Amino acid sequence: MIYYQLKIIKTLLVKAKTNLFIALSFSVLIIFASLIKIESDTNIIHIDKIIHSGIYFVFCIIWYAPIRELFKKQALLYVFLFSIFYGILMELFQGNLTSYRNFELEDILSNIIGSLIACGFLFLKNNIKKS
C-alpha cells in the first residue's frame, strides 16, 4: 500500500516539475522574442497585436498548472496578475534595453486581452468539469 502511495507522489512530483520547466522555458522564449530585432513586411493590420494576444493566451494556459500547485483556490487570479506583470516587464525591457524596440501601451493591452481570454477559457473548463 505504501509503495503505491509513494509511486503516486513521485509521479505527481515529476509532473509538477515538468509543468514548471515548460512554463519557465516558454517565459525565457518570450524574453528572447521580446528583445530580438524583428523585420516585418506584412500587410496584415495589427498582426503584432494579434501575436501578443496569442502569446499571452498560451502563457496563461502554460503557467496555470504550476501556479495551481501553489495557490489552489485563486490560481486563475494569480496567473492573470502574473501575466500582466510579465507583459509589462517585457515592454519595459523593450523600451529600456534595446534601441530597435519600443514600449507600447497597445502591446500591454493586447497581452491583457490574450490573458483574459485564456483565464475565461480556464474558468469555463474548470466549472464545466465540476458540473
Secondary structure by P-SEA (a helix, b strand, c coil): caaaaaaaaaaaaaaaaaaaaaaaaaaaaaaaaaccbbbbcccccaaaaaaaaaaaaaaaaaaaaaaaacccccaaaaaaaaaaaaaaaaaaaaacccccccccaaaaaaaaaaaaaaaaaaaaaaaaaac
